[in-house]
């Protein structure tokens, strides 16, 4: 494992979800100026004194930065995040909330802590002759993650997530991440895969994330459809088959319901 490939630092967010960092998790802290972007089909602005975490760079569009933007950005592979994440179930609750709003406002003290985290990562990453470079980088990334947990808990509360709930949510999200929603949008499918009842799965989702299971199934579906519609080479018939709809008209009604416009209007 090459830490210099698993961790990439940058001073711009324009490359998020693209090229070499397409699958990396993005962490950023804004010192000055602002950056606007669309994430999950919602518009956000990262401004001075705020930080963000984005798990899925391919959910980001329309990035624009102010001329005076000063931002620290750290991209980390999912594999390196996994070995660096502390033994806390809070990460599941945090990741669910950040899926809906990746930006967090920080107090003056938290801003100092966040800036130090990013500076420490950059300094450690440059020490390539260190005999324990990988361990040092795991430590540096873990410190950043723990502080992001703290920032999030200060905003949203530090309610505990049980190991059982966290494990179920991780397995449920893994099914969605691999794209099962394209052919399966009924909660019964996921409950059967996870060996629980539909009612229990939805209750756990609600307790951990604030939303029932159907919300997350439809959310992933809608975001994927909105991306696919941008590819004008793909016909509506192809998309109807891709998502397992019985007819193009049913596909159109689904898009109208969840995206507020017809596939033709969204493609224009």
C-alpha positions, 0 to 999 in steps of 0.5 A: 500500500502506497500512502502517497497514492492512498492520500492526495492533498490539493488546494482546489475542489474542482477535481472532486469525483474525477480522474485519479480521485474519482473513488476517494473520500474528500475532506476539505477545510475552507480558510477563505472565500467560498466554493459552490457545488451541487451534491445529491441534486442540492446546491451547497456552499462551502465558505470560510470556517467550514469543513466538508466530507464527501463520500461519493465524488460522483454525486458532485456537479457544477463546482465553482470557486471564488477567486480568493478561495483558500482551501485544504483538501485531502483525498483518501481511498476507501481502503485507507479510510477503513484502516484509519477509522477509530473503533467507534460506531458513531461513524455510521450515524455521521456518514448518513447525516453527511450524505444529506448535508456534507458541510459543517460550520465550525466554531473558532476553536474547531477551526483551529483544530481542523486547520492543524489536522490538515497541516499535520497530514501534509507535513507527515505525507512529505516525510517519505523517508520515515521508517514508519511512514504508513503508521504515521499516516494512519495516525494522522488520518485517524486524528482528522476523522476523530475531530470530524466526529467531534465536529459532527457530534457538537452539531447533531448530538452524540447519540450512541449507535449500537454495534448491531445497528451499525452493522445492519446499516453498513450491510444495507448501504453496501447493497445500495452502493453496489447498485442493487436499487437498479433492479430492486426497490422494494424493502422486502428484497433488502430485508431478505438479503439481510435476514431481518424483517422489513419493519425492523430494517426500516426502524433501524434506518430511522433510528440511525439516520433519521429516515426509513429504509425506503428513503435511502433506496429511492435516494440512491435510485434518483441520484443514479437516474439523474446522472444517467439522464445526462448521457444523451446517448442512452435512450429512455428505453435503455434506462427503462430496462436498466432500472427494471421498470415495466415500461417507459411510461412507468419510468417517466412517472417515477422520474416525474414523482421524485425529480419533479420533471419528465425525463425529456425536460431533465435532459434538455 
